[in-house]
Amino acid sequence: PPTMRAPPPPVAKLQVSNARNVWYHQYPVRSKPLQLLTQSKINNLIPAVKKYQANMAFDQIQHPSLEYKALMCVCCLYNGATKYYINQEGGITGTICNHMKKAHPSKYYSKFMRKGLFDCCKDMPSNSLRTQTKFMLDGFINHLVCWVVVDDQAFNLLDVPEFCNLMLYVGHGRIKDSNLPHHDKLEALAEAMYQIKKDYVDKEMLSKALRRLISLTTHYVNELGLLRNHLIAFRKLNGHHSGINIGQSLHQVLQELGVAHKIGYITLDNASNNHTAMITLADKLSLHGITFSPKNNWIRCFPHILNLAVQTIIKSLGDSANRYWLSMESLNLAIGLASKQYLQALELQPIDACWASIAACWSSGTCCKRFESFIDTGNALGLFKHPDGTTMYPAITDFAFQMCREAIIPILDHSQYKVLQDLILILRIPYNAQEVLSLEKTPTLALAIPLFKTITWSWEQLATLMPKLLHAISCGIFKLQHQGKNPELI
């Protein structure tokens, strides 16, 4: 008997938004040319095509009128080629759509993403937004510098012969060793790139029209189970940077994109206006029947919480010493000399003393120039020509005696140094946690929550080993847990 086969599934009709994207990238013409356009004619036509696209409202784009006999692919035109389609009622939309996905995926899908139509990007290949541009040496150097900076590579990377040979090999003769920016040049290029970006941001932020901005990045898991993130809003904030305005702007963005019902959690820092923003957003969403808690759906910025906890520990050092004094007195226990000196160092804020010493050392940098001048003068006068002198470096000795009364640099005593060493042990814990998070491009709660618990446990262990710092560490733990569990309390 003949094999029974199920009929093929019907081809789904293109969504309206898909069709709009197709027509957006087509330029209607009255008649199809008999031959391909020359490059000069293409160059003359491009300004009119750009103006045509600029005047189109995306949500109002429709199939071009049949009075236009042909449609020209705009993306091909920009690449110096010509491709036409006969304008007709049926069958043409899918054909053009397939061409756009195959030949111009970057232009096709990026338009959807800019319009927030992420459902239209479900079939988007992972590499569709990566286009191969024409090789240029300046562009290669720019990408190399960006990679070194973003990936935190060493500036002497190109001094490694194997890596340098790799760069020359992949260049196919278009790159010479003299073109590669080695250590000093690479560092200078990175600094110049930073300065250009900084100047641009400073200029934009000083503009009154663009002073108040709001950006919104979404993180989601697609149908393939892959974590994705996109910047879905970066716009001017009308009025003051208040919590009400922020909440209203967030609600407007979510409604425009049609994802308000999909919202899970929002990550913000601990500023009071963000607290108001979450309450405002919850009130707005409740009008649409969407349940959203300003407390339970608010994820605090993990590095900000760590910073608050660390600052709390530092500010509590003096109180920690006082509490230890009182606890020992209440138990009628004597305090040894070393412990007294340690507690006195805590009360005098050893971190401030360390900063004062560093500042004094840096301010004495002019001594280097004076030392150089001292050596030149000594050599000219023949003062340093005694090989059997009592000192190995007479210039240093003479200069030190001359400067000993001028240089006033605070010196930390042993007790202050001991306190600083203990503080390093305490603060190294959140520092290492932040380093772990920084390794991830997009840190998630799956990583932050275990680190949160690890920090708390580690501080609790140190508190038992450092009774003089018990109160300060406890204040840090309380701040850490307080900020993580009670978003309404700043």
C-alpha positions, 0 to 999 in steps of 0.5 A, a space after each residue: 500500500 502507498 505510504 501515508 504522509 501527513 500534509 505539509 504544514 501551511 506556511 504562516 502568513 507574514 506578520 504586518 511588522 515583518 511586511 513593513 520591514 520588507 517595504 522599508 528596505 524597498 524603493 519603488 520605481 515607475 519602471 524596471 530599467 532594461 539594464 543595471 545601473 552604473 555606479 555614477 547613476 547609483 550615487 546620484 540615486 542614493 540621496 533620493 532613496 535616503 530621503 524617501 526612507 527618512 520620511 517614512 513612518 514605520 507604523 504606517 508603511 504599506 505595500 507600495 502602489 501598483 502604479 510603481 512597476 518595480 521595487 529596488 532593494 535599498 541595501 543592494 543599492 547602498 552596496 553599489 549593486 542593483 536588484 529589482 522585483 516586479 511589484 505585484 499583489 501576491 507572492 512578492 513579500 516572502 521572496 523579498 523577505 528571504 532575500 533580506 534574511 540571506 543577503 542583508 540580515 544585519 540591516 533586516 534584524 537590526 531594524 526590528 530591534 531598534 523598533 523593539 519588535 523582538 518577537 520578529 527576531 526569533 529566527 535571527 542567526 546568532 551571527 546575523 548582526 556581525 558584518 564583515 567590513 572592508 579591511 583598513 589599517 586604521 580600523 584594524 588598529 582601532 579594533 585592536 586597541 578596543 579589544 586590549 582595553 575591554 578584555 584587560 589585556 597587557 599593553 606589552 601583548 604585541 611584544 610577545 613574538 608568537 602573538 605578533 607573528 599571529 597578527 602578521 599572519 592573519 593580515 595576509 601581507 596587509 600588516 607590517 610589524 612597523 604598523 603594529 602598536 607596541 607597548 608605548 604606542 598602544 598605551 598612548 592610543 588607549 589613552 587617546 581613545 579614552 580622552 576622545 570618548 570622555 570629551 564627547 560624553 562631557 560635551 553631551 552631558 553639559 548640554 542642557 537639552 541632554 542633561 537628564 537621560 534615562 537608559 534601560 537594558 533588558 536581560 531575558 532568556 530566548 527560546 533557545 535558552 540563551 541569556 540575551 541583553 539589549 539596550 531598549 531605551 536611551 532617551 531624554 528625561 522630561 523634567 527633574 530626575 525625580 522618582 516619579 518621572 523615572 517611574 513614568 518613563 519606565 512605564 512608558 517604555 514597557 508599554 511601548 514595547 508591549 512587554 509590561 506583562 513580562 517584567 520580572 525584576 528591575 535592578 537599580 541602585 539605592 538612591 531614594 528617587 529609585 525607591 519612589 520610581 518603583 512605587 510609581 511604576 507599581 501603581 501604573 502597572 496595577 492599572 493594567 492588572 499587572 502585579 508588581 511589588 516595589 519591594 520584591 521585584 526590586 534587585 539592589 545593585 550588588 556593588 553598591 550594597 558592598 560599597 555601603 557595607 564597606 563604608 559602614 565598617 570604616 565609619 564604625 572603627 572608632 565606635 568599635 574601639 570604644 565598645 571594646 573598652 566598655 566590654 572589658 571594663 564591665 568584665 573587670 578584665 585588664 587590657 595589655 599595653 599592645 591592646 591599648 595601643 591597638 585601640 588607640 590606633 582605631 580611635 585615631 582613624 588609621 586609614 586617614 593617617 595612611 592617606 595623609 602619609 601618601 599625600 605627603 609623599 606625593 607632594 614631595 615629588 619636587 625633591 626628585 628635581 632637586 636631587 637631580 640638580 644636587 647631583 649635577 652640582 656635586 659632579 661639577 664641583 668634584 664632590 663625589 670622586 672619593 672611591 674610599 668614602 665612608 658611604 657608598 652613595 655620598 650624593 644620597 647621604 648629603 642630600 638626605 641631610 640637607 632635606 631632613 628638616 624640610 620633608 615633613 611626612 607622617 609616619 605610621 606607627 606599628 599599631 596603626 600598621 597592624 590595624 591596617 593589616 587587619 582591615 585589609 583582611 576584612 576588606 579583601 573579602 568584598 573585593 574578591 567577591 566584586 572581582 568574581 562578578 566583574 569576570 562575568 559580562 552580565 552578572 546574574 543573581 545565580 552568582 550574586 546571591 552565593 557571593 552575598 552569603 559567602 561574604 556574610 559567613 566570612 565576616 562572621 568568622 573574622 569577627 570571632 578572631 578579631 574581637 576589637 573589630 567585632 562591632 565594626 564587622 557586625 555593622 557591615 554585616 547588618 548593613 549588607 543584610 539590611 540593604 538586601 532585604 529591605 529596599 524601602 530603607 535606604 
